[in-house]
């Protein structure tokens, strides 16, 4: 049987809602929707590119905790509350994943978990 490892950031919402920030099963790491939220509001304020940069740092941290790296990412999903923000967010994704080039989807959504959140990103990785 393949061992399952749940990865947490230690947020109280994880146990209340019943989710993990990331899950590793075998050589796969699945990272759930990640935002730039903090107790003081969105990291990066109303700057979608800065929110994306913070999110991708958090995703990299989760990958490291799970035994992987950004180079293992095979798919990302970017959720935006305004598709116009893709002009700012796309290049940030490119800075991080330019040579890795995971499959990617970009979707506009009505809202995220808090009004100041503009971007949410998910990632899937397969360890080599």
Secondary structure, DSSP 8 states (H G I E B T S, - for coil): ---EEEE----HHHHHHT--SEEEETTEEEEEEE----TTS-TTTT-HHHHHHHHHHHHHHHHHHTT--GGGEEEEEEEESSGGGHHHHHHHHHHHHTTT--EEEEEE-S--SSTT--EEEEEEEE--
